[in-house]
Amino acid sequence: MSTFPTRQILLNSRPDGLLKESDLVRTDAVLDEIDDGQIIIRNQYLSLDPAIRDWMSESDSYLPPIPLGHPVWCTVIGEVVKSKSSLYAVGDTVWGMGGWAEYSVAPEDYVFPADMSLGLPVNNHLSVVGAVGMTAYYGLLDVGKPVAGETVLVSTAAGAVGSLVGQIAKIKGCRVVGMAGTQEKCNWLVNDLGFDDVINYRETDDMAAAIAATCPNGVDIFFDNVGGDILDATLLNLAQKARIIFCGRISGLNSDEPIPGPYNMWQILAKSARIEGFLISNYFADFENSVPVMANWVKEGKIKFKEDVVEGLENTPEAFLKLFKGTNKGKLMVKI
């Protein structure tokens, strides 16, 4: 009987504010028996995303809270090393829900095959042709429905999702304005990715005025990964029939207090606008149609992206905090 010794990082307590080492327990375990329909994955890379902080809390979300004493949930990619699944065999490369560990046990309906025939590195399946890339693809194209000539505003535009949203919008003929927190990131968006304009939100005293200056005809599509004050300021600058894709709320993930607002929601009525929450899980079944499109854009040089890869499971908690300090450069992941 095959057994798989694994290091794990467990959730010990619900974080109050930023994740602390005392909220975690590092331990060793051995994985052996699994139930019908389950697989064991040898994790090669762990995806670090803001949503993990939400899962650590007891807030009402699209997933239940991570149980205390359980490995911290995350998306993983790796090789199947044991299978009681009719869908996946030993040796298959898969991505899906796993944990902060060297090996993960996963139900077959929580994982998906990685199409290695695309000829892209395995880690790209956690970024540009994985859930991150598909979030940008479906969020903008299916929810936003961009039309050539429209203005698209993107928050956290230098992030893994936002940077792809802007480039897809340019492919579709839109004018794109991004928001980022350093001049280096702003320069990258304009000079390397082809954004038309940028707002450095850390150097902006009046966000509503800054949006008005860079989007003089109003915002037709706002791809929002932040929420909070930036969403409020954008609401004051909507064009008629604007669409807001509400994809994330990183500005409030570390707050345990109720967050007021947005105060300017009346603008949704005033501009006959629409705001829609977006979850990539609603599109998993269609990935086979969209992943090759994104892969071709990458190969044709139409899509550029960065990956911020941290080495070693032991460095996962510290790496995770980069998301909230704004110090990651591209899609953040851990190589096991």
Summary of the structure (lengths in Angstrom):
residues: 336
radius of gyration: 20.2
end to end distance: 24.2
largest distance: 66.3
contacts: 1113
relative contact order: 0.15
helix: 34%
strand: 29%
